[in-house]
Amino acid sequence: MQALLEKIKNIIANDLIDIWVYEVFAVVFGVLILAFIARRVLVKLADKAEVTCNPWDNALINAVRKPLRYTIIIIGISYAAQIAGAQADAEIFNYINTIRYVLIVSMMSWALMSFVARFENGTIQQKFQTGQPVDRTSIHAIGKVIRTAIFITTALIILQTLGFSVSGVLAFGGIGGIAIGFAAKDLLSNFFGGLMIFLDRPFTVGDWISSPDRKIEGIVESIGWRLTTIRTFDKRPLFVPNSIFATIAVENPSRMSHRRIYETIGLRYDDVEQMERIVEDVRSMLKAHEEIDQSQTMIVNFNAFNESSVDFFVYTFTKTTNWVYFHEVKQDVLLRISNIVLANGAEMAFPTTTMFLQQSQQLNKI
């Protein structure tokens, strides 16, 4: 009789073990099914969002796809671990709720930061496609500030969840900030230099900039919190710390309103009589030229007796600011000036030296 009772107890114990194993299996299986359904639904929603013109719906759906699936898996695994933990006395099972909360908060933070980044890129792309003006620097700056705020908030929530006092952390940050400021003054100066670039906007991504103080010239590719990346005209990347821009002058040719033609043309001294007529013809040509801005300063005048030439200069501005097309316009202007000089029977001067020899007296014959 005693042996029969022991056998029954063993069967009951085994059944109980089978029950919690079945429960864990059911939870894991259900989580996998739910994650699969969520993935399929989000794919369908993403396809529909592609048809719309709003950048926010695409950004939202694509931002939550992975974090949502991982959140479902985290919740399922944590509940399965709780079921298993009820059958064991391991210390780690006491922290399941805390771990689950921290991971869920991390997934939410990931989704928000991803949404901000995707919305930022989508807004720039939409404005570019519709031909609207795009201030990429401001959009990137706002996006970075929002992502930084999300990261700091998430870190404080996680620290509070893990039992750390947020007020103590902030107090330590205030005291330690002094030491960190001295130890990382270059890093901080670069950070505030980048902040000044974002606020003052002396240049934006895509601008051509140069500095007369330093050997810096090229196209701005990116503006970070520490470095600004410039692609030089020989296609080499140039990484400039942001603090440099607080101490140097920066030219931004991309924002010029016009491009200037300033040339001096020399004629032969034999053609000085044709100078007045040539100057008038060149001035008339510039006034009739379709690529010359008539509202800007225009000067064509005889201005110097040079060593081997008589010079007049041309000072005018083109309508275009495009560097390549500007040179085509300048070439056309110079060729027309050459034709005017030749049409007036004159020639361009080149460096020459004229020697006058005095005839010597004849020697008396002896």
C-alpha positions as semicolon CSV with decimal commas, in nm:
position;residue;x (nm);y (nm);z (nm)
1;M;0,000;0,000;0,000
2;Q;0,279;0,238;0,086
3;A;0,452;0,165;-0,245
4;L;0,130;0,245;-0,435
5;L;0,101;0,584;-0,262
6;E;0,461;0,671;-0,348
7;K;0,398;0,581;-0,712
8;I;0,092;0,804;-0,724
9;K;0,289;1,096;-0,576
10;N;0,558;1,054;-0,842
11;I;0,298;1,056;-1,119
12;I;0,139;1,372;-0,980
13;A;0,477;1,538;-0,949
14;N;0,564;1,451;-1,307
15;D;0,229;1,582;-1,427
16;L;0,291;1,910;-1,245
17;I;0,627;1,938;-1,411
18;D;0,469;1,870;-1,747
19;I;0,208;2,138;-1,685
20;W;0,457;2,425;-1,637
21;V;0,666;2,301;-1,927
22;Y;0,356;2,306;-2,143
23;E;0,277;2,655;-2,021
24;V;0,626;2,781;-2,112
25;F;0,601;2,616;-2,452
26;A;0,257;2,769;-2,512
27;V;0,379;3,118;-2,417
28;V;0,686;3,097;-2,641
29;F;0,486;2,956;-2,930
30;G;0,219;3,225;-2,890
31;V;0,483;3,496;-2,882
32;L;0,639;3,371;-3,205
33;I;0,298;3,364;-3,373
34;L;0,216;3,714;-3,247
35;A;0,554;3,850;-3,361
36;F;0,499;3,695;-3,706
37;I;0,152;3,851;-3,733
38;A;0,283;4,191;-3,620
39;R;0,561;4,171;-3,881
40;R;0,313;4,092;-4,161
41;V;0,075;4,370;-4,053
42;L;0,354;4,628;-4,037
43;V;0,478;4,526;-4,382
44;K;0,128;4,582;-4,523
45;L;0,103;4,918;-4,346
46;A;0,446;5,019;-4,477
47;D;0,337;4,940;-4,834
48;K;0,028;5,158;-4,794
49;A;0,230;5,437;-4,634
50;E;0,459;5,451;-4,937
51;V;0,163;5,573;-5,145
52;T;0,096;5,875;-4,924
53;C;0,281;6,205;-4,950
54;N;0,332;6,250;-4,576
55;P;0,681;6,167;-4,445
56;W;0,564;6,100;-4,090
57;D;0,362;5,782;-4,155
58;N;0,650;5,613;-4,338
59;A;0,886;5,720;-4,060
60;L;0,654;5,597;-3,785
61;I;0,584;5,253;-3,933
62;N;0,945;5,183;-4,030
63;A;1,066;5,307;-3,691
64;V;0,846;5,074;-3,484
65;R;0,884;4,758;-3,695
66;K;1,185;4,605;-3,521
67;P;1,132;4,754;-3,172
68;L;0,769;4,628;-3,164
69;R;0,867;4,274;-3,264
70;Y;1,145;4,268;-3,007
71;T;0,910;4,407;-2,742
72;I;0,663;4,125;-2,803
73;I;0,945;3,870;-2,777
74;I;1,079;4,033;-2,458
75;I;0,737;4,029;-2,292
76;G;0,679;3,667;-2,391
77;I;1,018;3,543;-2,278
78;S;0,989;3,732;-1,947
79;Y;0,653;3,572;-1,869
80;A;0,789;3,232;-1,967
81;A;1,082;3,296;-1,733
82;Q;0,838;3,386;-1,453
83;I;0,656;3,055;-1,502
84;A;0,986;2,869;-1,492
85;G;1,105;3,076;-1,198
86;A;0,805;2,968;-0,992
87;Q;0,951;2,616;-0,999
88;A;1,302;2,725;-0,903
89;D;1,464;2,924;-0,627
90;A;1,732;3,100;-0,841
91;E;1,798;3,461;-0,741
92;I;1,797;3,588;-1,099
93;F;1,425;3,519;-1,138
94;N;1,354;3,790;-0,879
95;Y;1,476;4,055;-1,125
96;I;1,259;3,953;-1,419
97;N;1,017;4,246;-1,380
98;T;1,301;4,498;-1,359
99;I;1,481;4,353;-1,661
100;R;1,157;4,347;-1,859
101;Y;1,083;4,712;-1,773
102;V;1,436;4,826;-1,867
103;L;1,426;4,641;-2,200
104;I;1,080;4,776;-2,287
105;V;1,190;5,133;-2,210
106;S;1,499;5,076;-2,427
107;M;1,282;4,952;-2,714
108;M;1,058;5,258;-2,685
109;S;1,362;5,486;-2,685
110;W;1,499;5,305;-2,992
111;A;1,168;5,349;-3,173
112;L;1,147;5,721;-3,089
113;M;1,505;5,793;-3,194
114;S;1,458;5,597;-3,514
115;F;1,134;5,785;-3,585
116;V;1,309;6,122;-3,542
117;A;1,596;6,020;-3,772
118;R;1,362;5,882;-4,041
119;F;1,127;6,181;-4,019
120;E;1,427;6,413;-4,053
121;N;1,550;6,239;-4,369
122;G;1,198;6,207;-4,508
123;T;1,131;6,579;-4,463
124;I;1,451;6,672;-4,645
125;Q;1,377;6,429;-4,928
126;Q;1,018;6,551;-4,966
127;K;1,121;6,917;-4,984
128;F;1,393;6,831;-5,234
129;Q;1,149;6,640;-5,458
130;T;0,891;6,920;-5,449
131;G;1,150;7,188;-5,521
132;Q;1,102;7,367;-5,189
133;P;1,402;7,532;-5,019
134;V;1,569;7,298;-4,771
135;D;1,763;7,414;-4,466
136;R;1,940;7,086;-4,394
137;T;2,156;7,229;-4,117
138;S;1,857;7,341;-3,907
139;I;1,669;7,015;-3,964
140;H;1,972;6,806;-3,866
141;A;2,036;7,027;-3,561
142;I;1,677;6,992;-3,435
143;G;1,690;6,616;-3,493
144;K;2,014;6,582;-3,297
145;V;1,878;6,785;-3,006
146;I;1,560;6,573;-2,988
147;R;1,755;6,245;-3,008
148;T;1,993;6,365;-2,736
149;A;1,696;6,456;-2,512
150;I;1,540;6,111;-2,569
151;F;1,869;5,937;-2,486
152;I;1,920;6,136;-2,164
153;T;1,559;6,081;-2,053
154;T;1,585;5,708;-2,120
155;A;1,911;5,684;-1,925
156;L;1,758;5,863;-1,625
157;I;1,449;5,637;-1,631
158;I;1,666;5,324;-1,643
159;L;1,886;5,448;-1,359
160;Q;1,577;5,523;-1,149
161;T;1,440;5,175;-1,224
162;L;1,768;5,011;-1,122
163;G;1,752;5,186;-0,786
164;F;1,984;5,480;-0,843
165;S;1,873;5,818;-0,714
166;V;1,824;6,054;-1,009
167;S;1,872;6,357;-0,784
168;G;2,202;6,211;-0,668
169;V;2,309;6,148;-1,025
170;L;2,224;6,506;-1,123
171;A;2,409;6,641;-0,818
172;F;2,712;6,432;-0,905
173;G;2,687;6,561;-1,263
174;G;2,696;6,919;-1,136
175;I;3,003;6,858;-0,921
176;G;3,177;6,632;-1,167
177;G;3,099;6,868;-1,453
178;I;3,368;7,105;-1,330
179;A;3,636;6,835;-1,338
180;I;3,510;6,703;-1,670
181;G;3,509;7,055;-1,812
182;F;3,878;7,100;-1,735
183;A;3,968;6,752;-1,859
184;A;3,769;6,777;-2,181
185;K;3,781;7,148;-2,262
186;D;3,871;7,078;-2,626
187;L;3,574;6,844;-2,661
188;L;3,343;7,102;-2,504
189;S;3,479;7,384;-2,720
190;N;3,412;7,174;-3,028
191;F;3,061;7,100;-2,901
192;F;2,979;7,467;-2,845
193;G;3,148;7,552;-3,175
194;G;2,908;7,312;-3,347
195;L;2,619;7,466;-3,155
196;M;2,717;7,813;-3,279
197;I;2,731;7,682;-3,637
198;F;2,378;7,544;-3,598
199;L;2,252;7,873;-3,450
200;D;2,438;8,128;-3,664
201;R;2,436;7,915;-3,980
202;P;2,737;8,072;-4,155
203;F;2,725;7,770;-4,383
204;T;2,511;7,461;-4,435
205;V;2,560;7,116;-4,581
206;G;2,635;7,146;-4,952
207;D;2,787;7,496;-4,933
208;W;3,126;7,581;-5,082
209;I;3,333;7,750;-4,812
210;S;3,690;7,874;-4,787
211;S;3,903;8,047;-4,526
212;P;4,166;8,310;-4,603
213;D;4,322;8,238;-4,261
214;R;4,365;7,863;-4,305
215;K;4,405;7,626;-4,598
216;I;4,038;7,526;-4,583
217;E;3,831;7,511;-4,900
218;G;3,573;7,270;-5,029
219;I;3,214;7,150;-5,008
220;V;3,058;7,093;-4,665
221;E;2,946;6,729;-4,641
222;S;2,835;6,706;-4,279
223;I;2,825;6,916;-3,962
224;G;2,861;6,714;-3,643
225;W;2,879;6,812;-3,279
226;R;3,259;6,777;-3,282
227;L;3,376;6,781;-3,644
228;T;3,273;6,935;-3,973
229;T;3,355;6,726;-4,279
230;I;3,461;6,916;-4,591
231;R;3,528;6,754;-4,929
232;T;3,812;6,944;-5,096
233;F;3,817;7,001;-5,471
234;D;4,071;6,722;-5,518
235;K;3,809;6,494;-5,353
236;R;3,995;6,447;-5,025
237;P;3,795;6,458;-4,699
238;L;3,899;6,735;-4,460
239;F;3,791;6,700;-4,097
240;V;3,786;7,036;-3,917
241;P;3,716;7,067;-3,539
242;N;3,421;7,298;-3,486
243;S;3,615;7,518;-3,242
244;I;3,835;7,633;-3,535
245;F;3,542;7,819;-3,692
246;A;3,514;8,043;-3,385
247;T;3,863;8,186;-3,447
248;I;3,886;8,217;-3,826
249;A;3,711;8,409;-4,103
250;V;3,502;8,194;-4,336
251;E;3,397;8,287;-4,687
252;N;3,085;8,130;-4,833
253;P;3,096;8,165;-5,213
254;S;2,777;7,958;-5,240
255;R;2,580;8,257;-5,109
256;M;2,724;8,517;-5,345
257;S;2,461;8,714;-5,535
258;H;2,671;8,766;-5,851
259;R;3,009;8,677;-5,997
260;R;3,251;8,947;-6,103
261;I;3,446;8,989;-6,426
262;Y;3,749;9,211;-6,362
263;E;4,003;9,211;-6,645
264;T;4,271;9,450;-6,770
265;I;4,333;9,455;-7,147
266;G;4,648;9,609;-7,292
267;L;4,673;9,762;-7,642
268;R;4,983;9,869;-7,833
269;Y;5,099;10,228;-7,800
270;D;5,045;10,254;-8,177
271;D;4,670;10,197;-8,116
272;V;4,615;10,466;-7,853
273;E;4,410;10,668;-8,102
274;Q;4,155;10,382;-8,124
275;M;4,128;10,353;-7,744
276;E;3,822;10,577;-7,699
277;R;3,626;10,401;-7,972
278;I;3,720;10,055;-7,842
279;V;3,615;10,147;-7,488
280;E;3,277;10,273;-7,609
281;D;3,219;9,959;-7,819
282;V;3,307;9,730;-7,526
283;R;3,072;9,924;-7,295
284;S;2,790;9,898;-7,549
285;M;2,854;9,526;-7,589
286;L;2,830;9,468;-7,213
287;K;2,508;9,671;-7,187
288;A;2,351;9,454;-7,456
289;H;2,483;9,122;-7,319
290;E;2,202;8,903;-7,186
291;E;2,414;8,746;-6,909
292;I;2,543;9,075;-6,762
293;D;2,342;9,223;-6,474
294;Q;2,276;9,586;-6,568
295;S;2,172;9,677;-6,213
296;Q;2,524;9,622;-6,085
297;T;2,833;9,839;-6,121
298;M;2,975;9,843;-6,475
299;I;3,301;10,020;-6,557
300;V;3,496;10,022;-6,884
301;N;3,772;10,286;-6,887
302;F;4,120;10,362;-7,013
303;N;4,325;10,368;-6,695
304;A;4,702;10,330;-6,743
305;F;5,005;10,391;-6,958
306;N;5,200;10,075;-6,891
307;E;5,557;9,988;-6,984
308;S;5,468;9,820;-7,311
309;S;5,094;9,882;-7,343
310;V;4,810;10,124;-7,294
311;D;4,552;9,956;-7,068
312;F;4,179;9,971;-7,018
313;F;3,989;9,761;-6,767
314;V;3,650;9,589;-6,759
315;Y;3,459;9,565;-6,431
316;T;3,113;9,405;-6,440
317;F;2,897;9,133;-6,283
318;T;2,724;8,830;-6,432
319;K;2,374;8,716;-6,345
320;T;2,480;8,357;-6,281
321;T;2,666;8,239;-5,972
322;N;2,729;7,891;-6,109
323;W;3,104;7,851;-6,125
324;V;3,112;7,644;-6,445
325;Y;2,860;7,855;-6,637
326;F;3,029;8,175;-6,516
327;H;3,346;8,078;-6,702
328;E;3,146;8,019;-7,019
329;V;2,998;8,369;-6,988
330;K;3,340;8,518;-6,916
331;Q;3,488;8,340;-7,217
332;D;3,215;8,484;-7,439
333;V;3,277;8,836;-7,305
334;L;3,654;8,813;-7,360
335;L;3,612;8,681;-7,714
336;R;3,374;8,966;-7,797
337;I;3,627;9,217;-7,660
338;S;3,896;9,060;-7,879
339;N;3,672;9,092;-8,185
340;I;3,603;9,459;-8,101
341;V;3,977;9,531;-8,076
342;L;4,046;9,365;-8,410
343;A;3,746;9,532;-8,576
344;N;3,892;9,872;-8,485
345;G;4,224;9,789;-8,648
346;A;4,407;9,752;-8,316
347;E;4,602;9,469;-8,161
348;M;4,663;9,334;-7,817
349;A;4,996;9,433;-7,667
350;F;5,263;9,199;-7,539
351;P;5,586;9,283;-7,354
352;T;5,824;9,453;-7,596
353;T;6,135;9,668;-7,574
354;T;6,215;9,940;-7,828
355;M;6,571;10,067;-7,859
356;F;6,654;10,402;-8,025
357;L;7,009;10,428;-8,156
358;Q;7,160;10,774;-8,221
359;Q;7,357;10,805;-8,545
360;S;7,726;10,853;-8,475
361;Q;7,921;11,130;-8,641
362;Q;8,137;11,033;-8,934
363;L;8,499;11,022;-8,853
364;N;8,718;11,254;-9,048
365;K;8,935;11,073;-9,284
366;I;9,294;11,128;-9,224
